């Protein structure tokens, strides 16, 4: 990936100089192969369900189908959402909202996505929350990830519900009144230097996520434990493992999936926290074998990696 025009030194700078530039360069073909690669890497790491939050301002219509179809090809479960934002004007927000509605009305699994309160008008936030209620689904939103979104609790106070995913929550107050599940993303937060969310302080349910860094959730668990321990010497791997388990309440069907691991101590958080390199050997999703001996059974992994590399070259050229 080419270097940004200038080196960002703040979280907002990282968004403006890297991620938001990348978003606007995406097209549907890039999205399809990126999603296939992401789903393949999830499967290979023993992760059978992905909750995705997507934005592609110049390729909105059909983007959620591209992601859902790609995950279905690999055999991994996915819960899709398009991140609505006013960054590209009211028409961009309208089209993002419409993509959520179109996708959800087809009966496919998803949530209504919001990028973050600080990039949305109050009218857009109201429209997203209202659509979620109308369709009987939750909302997936980045909340107080950086200080630029510090007023998110006040702006979302009358909108959020128990079925919302409040992702990051780094700068939420200790006793936040926002209902919903806090999704803690330790590697992403550390990479963007936004601070430590200290999720043990919340009364809300807490789940563990990755914010797109990858789907190797055992790796995420180990980093989450190390970060929690740095913050509080009494922190236990068992508490951090409960955040992994909370993910099953978000996609309960995944409880029926079966993974054979390379390490027989995978059920013990204390052993797992200090055992790197644990990998999936066999994976069965909804009764279908999707990984055998570490090799995907439904798709050609080499083709996916080659095609994704081609699309990455196209993307980087546009940047």
NUBA-517598 format. One line per 3 residues: number of its first residue (from 1); their letters; for each residue x, y, z of C-alpha. Coordinates in steps of 0.2 Angstrom, whole numbers, plus 2048, in hexadecimal, padded with zeros to 3 digits. Example, Ala and Ser with C-alpha at 12.3 -4.5 7.8 and 13.67 -1.06 7.14 Angstrom:
REM NUBA-517598
1 = AS = 83E,7EA,827 ~ 844,7FB,824
END
This chain:
REM NUBA-517598
1 = XXX = 800,800,800 ~ 808,811,7FB ~ 80C,81D,809
4 = XXX = 7FF,82A,80C ~ 801,83C,806 ~ 807,841,818
7 = XXX = 80B,837,827 ~ 7FC,837,833 ~ 7FF,83B,845
10 = XXX = 7EE,83A,84C ~ 7DF,82E,84B ~ 7D5,83A,840
13 = XXX = 7E5,83C,835 ~ 7E6,829,833 ~ 7D4,828,82E
16 = XXX = 7D6,836,821 ~ 7E7,832,81A ~ 7E5,81F,819
19 = XXX = 7D4,816,81D ~ 7C8,823,815 ~ 7D3,824,805
22 = XXX = 7D3,811,804 ~ 7C0,810,806 ~ 7BD,81C,7F7
25 = XXX = 7C8,812,7EC ~ 7BF,802,7EE ~ 7B4,7FA,7E0
28 = XXX = 7A9,7EA,7E1 ~ 7B7,7DF,7D9 ~ 7C3,7E4,7E7
31 = XXX = 7B6,7E1,7F4 ~ 7B2,7D0,7EE ~ 7C4,7C9,7EE
34 = XXX = 7C8,7D3,7FE ~ 7B9,7CB,807 ~ 7BD,7B9,800
37 = XXX = 7CF,7BB,807 ~ 7C8,7C2,818 ~ 7BC,7B3,819
40 = XXX = 7CA,7A7,814 ~ 7D6,7AE,822 ~ 7C8,7AD,82E
43 = XXX = 7C4,79B,82A ~ 7D7,796,82B ~ 7D8,79E,83C
46 = XXX = 7C9,794,843 ~ 7BD,7A3,842 ~ 7AC,79E,83B
49 = XXX = 7A2,7AE,83C ~ 7A6,7C0,837 ~ 79D,7D0,83C
52 = XXX = 7A2,7DC,82E ~ 7A1,7EF,82D ~ 7A4,7F5,81B
55 = XXX = 7A6,805,812 ~ 7A9,809,800 ~ 7A2,81A,7FB
58 = XXX = 7A5,817,7E8 ~ 79E,806,7E8 ~ 790,805,7F4
61 = XXX = 782,7FC,7EB ~ 784,7EA,7EC ~ 793,7EA,7F7
64 = XXX = 78B,7E1,805 ~ 786,7D3,7F9 ~ 798,7D2,7F3
67 = XXX = 79E,7CF,805 ~ 790,7C3,80A ~ 792,7B9,7FA
70 = XXX = 7A5,7B8,7FC ~ 7A3,7B1,80E ~ 796,7A5,808
73 = XXX = 7A3,79F,7FA ~ 7B0,79B,808 ~ 7A2,794,814
76 = XXX = 7A4,7A1,822 ~ 795,7A9,82B ~ 794,7BC,829
79 = XXX = 78A,7CA,830 ~ 78B,7D9,824 ~ 789,7EC,827
82 = XXX = 78C,7FB,81C ~ 794,80A,826 ~ 789,819,823
85 = XXX = 791,829,823 ~ 78F,83C,81E ~ 7A2,83D,819
88 = XXX = 79C,83C,807 ~ 78D,847,808 ~ 77B,844,80C
91 = XXX = 779,83A,7FC ~ 787,82E,801 ~ 77E,82C,812
94 = XXX = 76E,828,809 ~ 776,81B,7FE ~ 77E,813,80C
97 = XXX = 76E,812,816 ~ 766,80B,806 ~ 773,7FD,804
100 = XXX = 770,7F7,816 ~ 75D,7F7,813 ~ 75E,7EE,802
103 = XXX = 76A,7E1,809 ~ 760,7DE,819 ~ 74F,7DD,810
106 = XXX = 756,7CF,806 ~ 756,7C5,816 ~ 769,7C4,817
109 = XXX = 772,7C5,828 ~ 777,7D6,82D ~ 776,7E6,837
112 = XXX = 774,7F8,833 ~ 785,800,832 ~ 78A,812,838
115 = XXX = 79C,817,836 ~ 79D,822,846 ~ 793,830,84D
118 = XXX = 7A0,83D,84A ~ 79E,83A,837 ~ 78B,83A,837
121 = XXX = 77E,848,839 ~ 770,845,846 ~ 764,842,838
124 = XXX = 76F,834,831 ~ 771,82C,842 ~ 75E,82D,844
127 = XXX = 75B,825,833 ~ 767,817,837 ~ 760,813,848
130 = XXX = 74E,814,841 ~ 752,808,833 ~ 759,7FB,83F
133 = XXX = 749,7FC,849 ~ 73E,7FA,83A ~ 748,7EB,834
136 = XXX = 74A,7E3,845 ~ 75D,7E3,845 ~ 76B,7EB,84F
139 = XXX = 777,7F9,84A ~ 78A,7F7,848 ~ 793,807,84C
142 = XXX = 7A4,80D,851 ~ 7A2,817,861 ~ 7AF,822,86A
145 = XXX = 7BE,81A,861 ~ 7C8,82A,861 ~ 7C6,83B,86A
148 = XXX = 7BD,842,85A ~ 7AE,837,85F ~ 7AE,83C,871
151 = XXX = 79C,842,871 ~ 795,832,86A ~ 78D,82D,87A
154 = XXX = 782,83D,87A ~ 77E,83B,868 ~ 779,829,869
157 = XXX = 771,829,87A ~ 75F,829,873 ~ 763,81D,865
160 = XXX = 76D,80E,86B ~ 765,7FE,870 ~ 76A,7EE,877
163 = XXX = 76C,7E6,866 ~ 779,7F3,861 ~ 78C,7F0,85F
166 = XXX = 796,7FE,866 ~ 7A7,7FB,85F ~ 7B7,801,867
169 = XXX = 7B0,80C,876 ~ 7C1,812,87A ~ 7BB,823,880
172 = XXX = 7AB,81F,887 ~ 7A8,824,899 ~ 7AB,816,8A6
175 = XXX = 798,815,8AA ~ 791,817,898 ~ 77E,816,897
178 = XXX = 77E,811,885 ~ 776,800,883 ~ 77E,7F3,878
181 = XXX = 78D,7E8,877 ~ 79E,7F0,878 ~ 7AA,7E8,86B
184 = XXX = 7BC,7E9,870 ~ 7C9,7EA,863 ~ 7DA,7EA,86B
187 = XXX = 7E6,7E8,85C ~ 7DD,7F5,852 ~ 7DD,801,861
190 = XXX = 7EF,7FF,864 ~ 7F3,801,852 ~ 7EA,811,851
193 = XXX = 7F0,817,862 ~ 7DF,81C,867 ~ 7E1,816,879
196 = XXX = 7DB,807,883 ~ 7C9,804,885 ~ 7CA,7FA,895
199 = XXX = 7BB,7F1,891 ~ 7BA,7E8,8A2 ~ 7B3,7F9,8A9
202 = XXX = 7A3,7F8,89F ~ 792,7F0,8A6 ~ 78E,7EC,894
205 = XXX = 791,7DC,88C ~ 7A3,7DC,884 ~ 7A8,7D2,874
208 = XXX = 7B9,7D1,86C ~ 7BC,7D7,85A ~ 7CA,7DC,84F
211 = XXX = 7C4,7EB,845 ~ 7CA,7E3,835 ~ 7DC,7DF,83A
214 = XXX = 7D8,7CD,838 ~ 7CD,7BE,83E ~ 7DA,7B5,848
217 = XXX = 7D0,7B7,858 ~ 7DB,7AC,862 ~ 7E9,7B9,85E
220 = XXX = 7DD,7C7,862 ~ 7D9,7BE,873 ~ 7EC,7BD,877
223 = XXX = 7EF,7CF,873 ~ 7DF,7D4,87D ~ 7E5,7CB,88C
226 = XXX = 7F7,7D3,88B ~ 7EF,7E4,88A ~ 7E3,7E1,898
229 = XXX = 7F1,7DB,8A3 ~ 7FC,7EA,89F ~ 7ED,7F5,8A5
232 = XXX = 7E9,7EA,8B4 ~ 7F5,7DD,8BB ~ 7E6,7D4,8C3
235 = XXX = 7DE,7D1,8B1 ~ 7DA,7BF,8AE ~ 7DA,7B6,89D
238 = XXX = 7C9,7AF,8A2 ~ 7C1,7C0,8A2 ~ 7C9,7C4,890
241 = XXX = 7C3,7B3,88A ~ 7B1,7B8,88F ~ 7B2,7C5,882
244 = XXX = 7B6,7B8,875 ~ 7A7,7AE,87B ~ 79C,7BD,87A
247 = XXX = 79E,7BC,867 ~ 793,7AD,867 ~ 784,7B7,86E
250 = XXX = 786,7C1,85E ~ 786,7B3,852 ~ 77F,7A4,85D
253 = XXX = 77F,798,84E ~ 792,798,84F ~ 790,78E,85F
256 = XXX = 78C,77F,854 ~ 79C,780,84A ~ 7AB,775,84E
259 = XXX = 7BD,779,84D ~ 7CB,76D,850 ~ 7DB,776,856
262 = XXX = 7ED,773,856 ~ 7EE,774,869 ~ 7E4,76A,875
265 = XXX = 7E4,778,882 ~ 7D9,784,878 ~ 7CB,782,885
268 = XXX = 7D6,78A,893 ~ 7D8,79D,892 ~ 7E7,79C,89D
271 = XXX = 7F0,790,892 ~ 7EA,798,882 ~ 7F0,7AA,887
274 = XXX = 802,7A4,887 ~ 802,798,879 ~ 805,7A1,868
277 = XXX = 803,799,857 ~ 7F3,78F,85A ~ 7EA,78B,84A
280 = XXX = 7DB,783,843 ~ 7DD,772,83B ~ 7CB,76D,837
283 = XXX = 7BB,778,836 ~ 7A9,773,835 ~ 79C,781,832
286 = XXX = 78A,77D,833 ~ 78E,76B,831 ~ 799,76E,821
289 = XXX = 7AB,76A,821 ~ 7B3,77B,81B ~ 7C5,778,821
292 = XXX = 7CE,767,821 ~ 7E0,765,826 ~ 7E2,778,826
295 = XXX = 7DC,779,814 ~ 7CC,781,80E ~ 7C0,775,806
298 = XXX = 7B4,780,7FC ~ 7C0,78C,7F3 ~ 7D1,78D,7EC
301 = XXX = 7DB,797,7F9 ~ 7EA,79A,7ED ~ 7DE,7A1,7E0
304 = XXX = 7D6,7AD,7ED ~ 7E7,7B3,7F3 ~ 7ED,7B6,7E1
307 = XXX = 7DD,7BF,7DC ~ 7DD,7C9,7EC ~ 7EF,7CE,7E8
310 = XXX = 7EA,7D4,7D7 ~ 7DC,7DF,7DE ~ 7E8,7E6,7EB
313 = XXX = 7F3,7EC,7DD ~ 7E4,7F4,7D5 ~ 7E0,7FC,7E6
316 = XXX = 7F1,802,7E9 ~ 7F3,80A,7D8 ~ 7E3,814,7DB
319 = X = 7EB,81A,7EB
END
